[in-house]
Amino acid sequence: MTQRVLVVDDDRISRLIVRHMLGSLGYASDEAADVAGGRRFLDDEEYAVLISDLQLPDGSGLDLFDVVRATTPQPAFVLVTGTGERRALSDARVDNVEHYLTKPLSTTDLDRVLVQILGGE
């Protein structure tokens, strides 16, 4: 069975690029442009992984991290940001995020994290 990934990013082009990368790696994906859209998808579908941009128009990717932590089954969470230094992010919740990628994403980095999360499935 193909693992499903939810991509949440307010930039349409970024969503399309990430979804294209995911498709090339063999993953099915859905997309949302904001926290509210991400929540709707999480309510309706089960995902192995949620990949979220940090800055969203109606909140933060960390708001989705909080939702994911309360979801059963719990998808893995990958935070994506343009901020190169994780410690430069001011929200304390960042310390609880295990998987973190910096823009611009590469297919290699994305694949590495997904293999780490899903064990090469």
Backbone as CSV, one residue per row, in Angstrom:
resi,resn,N_x,N_y,N_z,CA_x,CA_y,CA_z,C_x,C_y,C_z
1,MET,0.841,-1.183,0.000,0.000,0.000,0.000,0.887,1.249,0.000
2,THR,0.532,2.232,-0.797,1.290,3.466,-0.904,1.077,4.315,0.341
3,GLN,2.175,4.817,0.892,2.087,5.705,2.048,1.561,7.067,1.602
4,ARG,0.627,7.638,2.365,0.058,8.947,2.052,0.761,10.020,2.866
5,VAL,1.018,11.139,2.194,1.692,12.277,2.807,0.834,13.515,2.574
6,LEU,0.669,14.314,3.621,-0.034,15.586,3.511,1.000,16.702,3.497
7,VAL,0.906,17.574,2.498,1.808,18.711,2.349,1.015,19.982,2.642
8,VAL,1.480,20.779,3.609,0.807,22.030,3.953,1.802,23.172,3.773
9,ASP,1.495,24.033,2.828,2.342,25.199,2.537,1.464,26.232,1.857
10,ASP,1.605,27.486,2.243,0.775,28.521,1.641,1.237,28.900,0.240
11,ASP,2.456,28.517,-0.133,2.962,28.823,-1.469,2.601,27.685,-2.424
12,ARG,1.761,27.988,-3.390,1.252,26.982,-4.323,2.381,26.266,-5.066
13,ILE,3.369,27.025,-5.530,4.484,26.429,-6.276,5.273,25.470,-5.381
14,SER,5.511,25.873,-4.140,6.227,24.990,-3.204,5.463,23.690,-3.002
15,ARG,4.137,23.786,-2.846,3.325,22.570,-2.688,3.463,21.668,-3.908
16,LEU,3.382,22.260,-5.092,3.478,21.464,-6.316,4.838,20.791,-6.440
17,ILE,5.897,21.504,-6.105,7.245,20.935,-6.183,7.387,19.772,-5.211
18,VAL,6.949,19.968,-3.973,7.065,18.894,-2.979,6.220,17.696,-3.405
19,ARG,5.024,17.939,-3.895,4.181,16.825,-4.339,4.808,16.097,-5.519
20,HIS,5.446,16.838,-6.420,6.143,16.197,-7.544,7.288,15.321,-7.027
21,MET,8.061,15.846,-6.070,9.142,15.057,-5.479,8.593,13.792,-4.831
22,LEU,7.513,13.954,-4.058,6.908,12.806,-3.397,6.447,11.757,-4.411
23,GLY,5.821,12.212,-5.475,5.377,11.289,-6.521,6.542,10.535,-7.143
24,SER,7.645,11.244,-7.373,8.816,10.588,-7.964,9.434,9.565,-7.012
25,LEU,9.171,9.730,-5.718,9.674,8.789,-4.710,8.670,7.678,-4.398
26,GLY,7.495,7.727,-5.047,6.511,6.668,-4.889,5.452,6.893,-3.827
27,TYR,5.306,8.132,-3.365,4.322,8.448,-2.332,3.111,9.146,-2.940
28,ALA,1.935,8.827,-2.422,0.713,9.552,-2.763,0.631,10.753,-1.818
29,SER,0.075,11.867,-2.306,0.017,13.051,-1.442,-1.231,13.878,-1.695
30,ASP,-1.559,14.647,-0.669,-2.605,15.654,-0.744,-1.967,16.961,-0.318
31,GLU,-2.663,18.070,-0.556,-2.102,19.367,-0.208,-3.141,20.289,0.397
32,ALA,-2.650,21.154,1.273,-3.476,22.200,1.873,-2.626,23.466,1.932
33,ALA,-3.309,24.618,1.952,-2.612,25.904,1.918,-2.508,26.577,3.280
34,ASP,-3.156,25.990,4.294,-3.150,26.651,5.598,-3.476,25.647,6.705
35,VAL,-3.431,26.123,7.932,-3.697,25.265,9.094,-5.098,24.674,9.009
36,ALA,-6.083,25.507,8.698,-7.471,25.026,8.634,-7.625,23.923,7.594
37,GLY,-7.030,24.097,6.432,-7.089,23.064,5.397,-6.391,21.787,5.831
38,GLY,-5.253,21.936,6.484,-4.538,20.770,7.000,-5.370,20.003,8.001
39,ARG,-6.047,20.734,8.885,-6.916,20.087,9.885,-8.035,19.299,9.207
40,ARG,-8.623,19.882,8.155,-9.709,19.185,7.451,-9.213,17.865,6.859
41,PHE,-8.039,17.900,6.220,-7.497,16.664,5.666,-7.217,15.644,6.763
42,LEU,-6.668,16.087,7.878,-6.370,15.169,8.985,-7.631,14.557,9.577
43,ASP,-8.727,15.309,9.525,-10.004,14.784,10.015,-10.568,13.708,9.090
44,ASP,-10.244,13.815,7.786,-10.862,12.943,6.786,-9.999,11.766,6.340
45,GLU,-8.694,11.855,6.502,-7.771,10.850,5.971,-6.743,10.451,7.010
46,GLU,-6.135,9.288,6.801,-4.983,8.880,7.597,-3.725,9.126,6.765
47,TYR,-2.732,9.719,7.383,-1.467,10.017,6.714,-0.322,9.396,7.484
48,ALA,0.667,8.922,6.754,1.887,8.417,7.383,2.755,9.587,7.827
49,VAL,2.718,10.670,7.029,3.578,11.827,7.277,2.827,13.103,6.940
50,LEU,3.051,14.137,7.742,2.580,15.490,7.435,3.823,16.363,7.298
51,ILE,3.952,17.015,6.150,5.054,17.939,5.893,4.462,19.335,5.884
52,SER,4.917,20.192,6.805,4.325,21.520,6.924,5.377,22.615,6.934
53,ASP,5.075,23.656,6.185,5.859,24.880,6.251,5.644,25.491,7.639
54,LEU,6.622,26.222,8.117,6.487,26.855,9.432,5.500,28.017,9.388
55,GLN,5.668,28.914,8.445,4.838,30.111,8.370,3.631,29.867,7.477
56,LEU,2.459,29.934,8.077,1.207,29.754,7.335,0.312,30.958,7.597
57,PRO,-0.601,31.259,6.676,-1.382,32.491,6.809,-2.308,32.543,8.019
58,ASP,-2.753,31.400,8.505,-3.684,31.383,9.632,-3.070,30.765,10.885
59,GLY,-1.769,30.780,10.961,-1.089,30.230,12.124,0.304,29.759,11.756
60,SER,0.692,28.677,12.384,2.038,28.148,12.227,1.972,26.665,11.949
61,GLY,2.989,26.154,11.277,3.100,24.711,11.125,3.134,24.026,12.478
62,LEU,3.602,24.740,13.493,3.635,24.169,14.837,2.229,23.991,15.407
63,ASP,1.270,24.778,14.926,-0.125,24.550,15.307,-0.589,23.188,14.779
64,LEU,-0.150,22.848,13.568,-0.467,21.530,13.018,0.275,20.434,13.773
65,PHE,1.479,20.726,14.231,2.229,19.773,15.051,1.418,19.412,16.291
66,ASP,0.800,20.413,16.914,-0.051,20.150,18.082,-1.227,19.252,17.725
67,VAL,-1.823,19.479,16.548,-2.947,18.656,16.093,-2.471,17.224,15.873
68,VAL,-1.327,17.074,15.212,-0.783,15.745,14.926,-0.523,14.970,16.213
69,ARG,-0.019,15.640,17.221,0.290,14.964,18.490,-0.967,14.421,19.165
70,ALA,-2.134,14.978,18.812,-3.398,14.522,19.403,-4.164,13.582,18.470
71,THR,-3.563,13.238,17.329,-4.225,12.411,16.320,-3.867,10.938,16.522
72,THR,-4.856,10.067,16.287,-4.616,8.631,16.329,-5.156,8.020,15.049
73,PRO,-4.371,7.257,14.293,-2.942,7.073,14.477,-2.197,8.370,14.175
74,GLN,-1.054,8.515,14.789,-0.301,9.758,14.719,0.667,9.744,13.538
75,PRO,0.461,10.634,12.569,1.430,10.702,11.473,2.739,11.321,11.962
76,ALA,3.827,10.965,11.298,5.095,11.637,11.567,4.974,13.071,11.078
77,PHE,5.744,13.970,11.664,5.654,15.386,11.331,7.015,15.892,10.877
78,VAL,7.027,16.580,9.736,8.246,17.184,9.209,8.002,18.679,9.081
79,LEU,8.808,19.473,9.777,8.704,20.925,9.717,9.668,21.441,8.662
80,VAL,9.157,22.311,7.781,9.966,22.899,6.719,9.981,24.407,6.914
81,THR,11.170,24.986,6.831,11.274,26.429,6.979,12.449,26.962,6.180
82,GLY,12.403,28.240,5.911,13.512,28.916,5.254,14.587,29.329,6.241
83,THR,14.295,29.200,7.530,15.256,29.556,8.571,16.304,28.462,8.655
84,GLY,17.549,28.806,8.391,18.610,27.820,8.347,18.991,27.245,9.692
85,GLU,18.822,27.986,10.745,19.218,27.522,12.071,17.995,27.180,12.901
86,ARG,17.887,25.939,13.281,16.748,25.488,14.090,16.668,26.278,15.391
87,ARG,17.802,26.543,16.002,17.798,27.252,17.280,17.377,28.713,17.130
88,ALA,17.346,29.229,15.888,16.914,30.605,15.666,15.393,30.741,15.736
89,LEU,14.685,29.613,15.677,13.233,29.643,15.762,12.834,29.842,17.216
90,SER,11.960,30.800,17.456,11.674,31.209,18.828,10.668,30.344,19.575
91,ASP,9.851,29.567,18.876,8.811,28.783,19.532,9.418,27.547,20.195
92,ALA,9.168,27.364,21.463,9.731,26.240,22.218,9.270,24.889,21.675
93,ARG,8.126,24.853,20.986,7.634,23.586,20.436,8.591,23.007,19.397
94,VAL,9.423,23.850,18.805,10.381,23.384,17.804,11.269,22.291,18.393
95,ASP,11.586,22.381,19.664,12.445,21.385,20.310,11.826,19.993,20.296
96,ASN,10.515,19.906,20.168,9.834,18.614,20.152,9.679,18.029,18.748
97,VAL,10.000,18.817,17.731,9.883,18.359,16.346,11.140,17.563,16.002
98,GLU,10.948,16.306,15.656,12.086,15.429,15.382,12.637,15.602,13.964
99,HIS,11.749,15.858,13.010,12.159,15.913,11.604,12.011,17.339,11.085
100,TYR,13.082,17.825,10.495,13.174,19.233,10.149,13.944,19.363,8.842
101,LEU,13.392,20.112,7.888,14.065,20.370,6.617,14.096,21.865,6.345
102,THR,15.136,22.306,5.668,15.295,23.716,5.325,15.086,23.905,3.826
103,LYS,14.373,24.963,3.469,14.181,25.311,2.059,15.483,25.881,1.508
104,PRO,15.750,25.685,0.248,14.966,24.890,-0.709,15.180,23.398,-0.483
105,LEU,14.096,22.653,-0.598,14.159,21.216,-0.407,14.798,20.550,-1.616
106,SER,15.470,19.453,-1.356,15.962,18.617,-2.447,15.274,17.266,-2.329
107,THR,15.148,16.580,-3.437,14.549,15.249,-3.427,15.379,14.313,-2.553
108,THR,16.691,14.477,-2.585,17.578,13.640,-1.773,17.307,13.820,-0.281
109,ASP,17.204,15.082,0.163,16.930,15.337,1.586,15.551,14.836,1.984
110,LEU,14.577,15.069,1.126,13.222,14.606,1.411,13.191,13.081,1.509
111,ASP,13.833,12.412,0.569,13.883,10.948,0.580,14.579,10.438,1.841
112,ARG,15.672,11.073,2.227,16.412,10.668,3.424,15.512,10.711,4.664
113,VAL,14.762,11.794,4.810,13.886,11.935,5.976,12.743,10.924,5.924
114,LEU,12.162,10.725,4.754,11.056,9.779,4.654,11.509,8.349,4.911
115,VAL,12.696,7.980,4.428,13.229,6.653,4.711,13.490,6.509,6.204
116,GLN,14.006,7.552,6.816,14.244,7.527,8.267,12.921,7.325,9.017
117,ILE,11.891,8.034,8.594,10.590,7.956,9.258,9.901,6.619,9.003
118,LEU,9.858,6.220,7.739,9.049,5.069,7.344,9.848,3.783,7.211
119,GLY,11.136,3.862,7.434,11.959,2.658,7.388,12.117,2.051,6.021
120,GLY,12.095,2.892,4.991,12.318,2.383,3.638,11.138,1.695,3.011
121,GLU,9.949,1.913,3.551,8.734,1.288,2.995,8.445,1.822,1.620
